[in-house]
Amino acid sequence: MGPGIKTPIILMYHGIVAGQVSALKGRDVGADIYDVKKEDFVRHMSVLDEGRYEATKGFACCEKGAKKVIITFDDGEINNFTEAYPVLKEFGFPAYFFVIARRIGQKGYMGWEELKALREGGMVVGSHGLSHEILTNLQDTQIKEELAASKRYIEKNLGIVVDALSIPRGFCNDKILRMAKAIGYKHVFISERPMSVRLPCWSRVVVKGNWSIERFKQAVRGEVPMRERVNEIVKNSLKFVLRERGYNTVRSLVIKILK
């Protein structure tokens, strides 16, 4: 990448909520810290619109000073369709929706009707794995099943080519990226690139529900407050020490730190 060239900011959302949120089957420990109220999501999109940011589905790097963002959603909760999608349509912003294949149509998650409507509305539907397993915990045959079966299942039911993948829970390595590429994924998104990863993948800014509008503006400028940097270092260090099998323990500790 040459001088004066940068990649777009990639925003990572989960639930976009209105009113009380009921616990969904399979939801991660502490997932509610990523729930963004609908009115706050509207404000976020207004910031992008008023700041003349271009929401894009493309991956081309942009000239320094160009303001491009990629909007993504993980897990496939029904609120992505009922709450987020109308807002995106209003602003004319495309987005990526990464769905857990085995949860499609389950209570609280989008079904094929919603996913088809997203596609017809210019959105991208991608894979978030077959069952949201931590891939680095699995044997190679299981990893292949998580990646390949989810891709086939979505493609068959929507009649599309699925070439975008979001790594479940952010645990990844170069072997998994090689396997994803071999299966047919062209673009792999992750919450934050592990230092050990050398192959291409797309890091994202994880949007949290307690952010002020000023914090969101910092995010789209690519800025991270020092306290959050420290928290991320602590979290990633705990992940490394406890390994992937301590994932929920790590999340619980991080939630306590953030409170």
C-alpha positions in Angstrom: 0.0 0.0 0.0 1.5 3.3 -1.1 1.8 6.5 0.8 -1.4 8.5 1.2 -3.5 5.4 0.9 -5.7 4.0 3.6 -8.3 1.3 4.1 -11.9 2.2 5.0 -13.0 2.2 8.6 -15.1 -1.0 9.1 -17.8 -0.8 11.8 -19.0 -3.9 13.6 -22.5 -4.0 15.1 -24.4 -6.7 16.8 -27.9 -6.1 18.1 -29.8 -2.9 17.2 -32.5 -2.8 19.9 -35.7 -1.0 20.7 -37.1 -1.5 24.2 -36.4 -4.4 26.4 -34.2 -7.2 24.9 -35.0 -10.8 25.7 -32.2 -13.3 26.1 -31.7 -15.2 22.9 -30.6 -18.9 22.7 -26.8 -19.2 22.2 -26.1 -15.5 22.9 -22.5 -15.0 24.2 -21.8 -14.0 27.8 -22.0 -10.2 28.1 -23.4 -9.8 24.5 -25.6 -7.0 25.8 -22.7 -4.6 26.0 -22.8 -4.5 22.2 -26.5 -3.8 21.9 -27.0 -0.4 20.4 -30.3 1.4 20.9 -32.1 2.2 17.7 -32.1 5.9 18.4 -28.3 5.8 18.8 -27.9 3.9 15.6 -29.9 6.6 13.8 -27.5 9.1 15.3 -24.5 7.1 14.1 -25.9 7.0 10.6 -26.6 10.7 10.7 -23.0 11.4 11.7 -21.9 9.4 8.6 -24.4 11.2 6.4 -23.6 14.7 7.7 -19.9 14.1 7.5 -20.2 13.0 3.9 -18.9 9.5 4.6 -19.4 7.0 1.8 -20.8 3.7 3.1 -19.5 1.1 0.7 -19.5 -2.6 -0.1 -16.2 -2.3 -1.9 -12.7 -3.1 -0.6 -10.6 -0.8 -2.7 -8.2 1.4 -0.7 -8.9 5.0 -0.8 -6.9 8.2 -1.1 -5.9 9.9 2.1 -8.7 12.3 3.1 -11.4 10.2 1.5 -14.0 9.2 4.0 -15.3 5.7 3.4 -16.8 3.2 5.9 -18.0 -0.4 5.7 -20.9 -1.3 8.0 -21.2 -4.8 9.2 -23.5 -6.8 11.5 -22.7 -10.1 13.2 -25.0 -13.0 14.4 -28.1 -12.4 12.3 -30.5 -11.3 15.1 -34.0 -10.3 13.9 -33.5 -6.8 15.1 -31.0 -6.3 12.4 -33.9 -6.5 9.9 -36.7 -4.8 11.9 -34.6 -2.0 13.5 -31.4 -1.5 11.5 -32.4 -2.2 7.9 -35.1 0.5 7.7 -32.5 3.1 8.9 -29.9 1.9 6.4 -32.5 2.2 3.6 -33.4 5.7 4.7 -29.8 6.8 4.5 -29.1 4.8 1.4 -26.2 2.9 3.1 -25.4 -0.7 2.2 -24.1 -3.2 4.8 -22.9 -6.7 5.4 -25.0 -9.1 7.5 -23.1 -12.1 8.8 -25.5 -14.9 9.9 -25.0 -18.1 11.9 -26.4 -20.7 9.6 -27.9 -23.0 12.2 -29.8 -20.1 13.8 -31.5 -18.9 10.7 -35.2 -19.0 11.4 -34.9 -19.6 15.1 -36.7 -17.4 17.6 -35.0 -14.0 17.7 -33.0 -14.5 14.5 -33.7 -13.7 10.8 -35.2 -16.3 8.6 -34.9 -16.8 4.8 -37.7 -14.2 4.1 -35.7 -11.5 5.9 -32.4 -12.5 4.3 -33.9 -12.5 0.8 -35.3 -9.0 1.5 -31.9 -7.8 2.6 -30.4 -9.1 -0.6 -33.0 -7.5 -2.8 -32.4 -4.3 -0.9 -28.8 -4.2 -1.9 -27.3 -5.7 1.2 -24.7 -8.4 1.5 -25.4 -11.6 3.3 -22.3 -13.5 4.5 -21.4 -16.4 6.8 -20.7 -16.3 10.5 -20.0 -20.0 10.7 -22.3 -23.0 10.9 -22.9 -22.9 14.7 -20.7 -20.0 16.0 -18.0 -22.3 17.3 -14.6 -21.0 18.2 -12.7 -22.3 15.2 -9.3 -22.5 16.9 -10.8 -25.1 19.3 -11.7 -27.4 16.5 -10.0 -30.1 14.4 -9.4 -29.3 10.8 -12.3 -31.4 9.6 -14.6 -29.5 12.0 -13.3 -26.2 10.9 -13.9 -27.1 7.3 -17.5 -28.1 8.2 -18.1 -24.8 10.0 -16.9 -22.8 7.0 -18.0 -24.9 4.0 -21.4 -26.1 5.3 -22.5 -22.6 6.3 -21.5 -21.3 2.9 -23.4 -24.0 1.0 -26.5 -23.7 3.1 -26.8 -20.0 2.6 -26.0 -20.2 -1.1 -28.6 -23.0 -1.7 -31.4 -21.2 0.1 -30.7 -17.7 -1.3 -29.4 -18.6 -4.7 -26.3 -16.4 -4.3 -22.6 -16.8 -4.0 -21.4 -16.3 -0.5 -17.8 -15.0 -0.5 -17.6 -13.0 2.7 -17.0 -14.5 6.2 -17.0 -13.1 9.7 -14.8 -15.2 12.1 -16.9 -16.2 15.1 -15.7 -14.5 18.3 -12.5 -13.3 16.8 -10.3 -16.4 17.3 -8.3 -16.9 14.1 -5.0 -18.0 12.7 -3.3 -18.3 9.3 -4.4 -21.9 8.9 -8.0 -20.9 9.2 -7.6 -18.1 6.7 -5.9 -20.5 4.3 -8.8 -22.9 4.7 -11.4 -20.1 4.2 -9.7 -19.0 1.0 -9.6 -22.6 -0.3 -13.3 -23.0 0.4 -14.1 -19.9 -1.6 -14.2 -16.9 0.7 -12.7 -13.8 -0.8 -13.1 -11.5 2.2 -12.6 -12.5 5.8 -13.7 -10.1 8.6 -12.4 -10.3 12.2 -13.0 -8.2 15.3 -9.3 -7.5 15.7 -6.4 -9.1 13.9 -4.2 -11.2 16.2 -0.6 -10.3 16.2 0.4 -13.8 15.0 -1.8 -13.5 11.8 0.1 -12.7 8.6 -2.5 -13.4 5.9 -5.0 -10.8 4.8 -8.2 -10.2 6.8 -10.3 -7.2 7.7 -10.1 -5.8 11.2 -13.2 -3.9 12.5 -14.1 -1.3 15.0 -16.5 -3.0 17.5 -19.3 -0.5 18.3 -20.5 -0.7 21.9 -23.9 0.3 23.3 -22.5 2.7 26.0 -20.7 4.9 23.5 -21.4 8.6 23.4 -21.9 10.3 20.0 -18.4 11.8 20.5 -16.9 8.3 21.0 -18.6 7.2 17.7 -17.1 10.2 15.9 -13.7 9.2 17.2 -14.2 5.7 15.9 -15.0 6.8 12.4 -11.8 8.9 12.5 -9.9 5.9 13.5 -9.1 7.1 17.0 -9.2 5.0 20.2 -9.1 6.5 23.7 -6.1 5.4 25.8 -8.3 3.7 28.4 -9.9 1.5 25.8 -6.4 0.6 24.4 -5.4 -0.6 27.8 -8.6 -2.6 28.2 -7.9 -4.3 24.9 -4.4 -5.1 25.9 -5.7 -6.7 29.1 -8.4 -8.6 27.3 -6.1 -10.0 24.6 -3.5 -10.9 27.2 -6.1 -12.8 29.2 -7.2 -14.6 26.0 -3.6 -15.6 25.3 -3.0 -16.9 28.9 -6.3 -18.7 29.2 -6.4 -19.8 25.6 -9.6 -20.0 23.6 -11.3 -22.4 26.1 -11.4 -19.6 28.6 -13.3 -17.3 26.3 -16.4 -16.8 28.5 -14.2 -16.3 31.5 -12.3 -13.6 29.6 -15.5 -11.9 28.6 -16.8 -11.8 32.1 -13.6 -10.3 33.4 -13.5 -7.7 30.7 -17.2 -6.7 31.4 -16.2 -6.2 35.1 -13.3 -4.0 34.0 -15.5 -1.9 31.7 -18.2 -1.3 34.4 
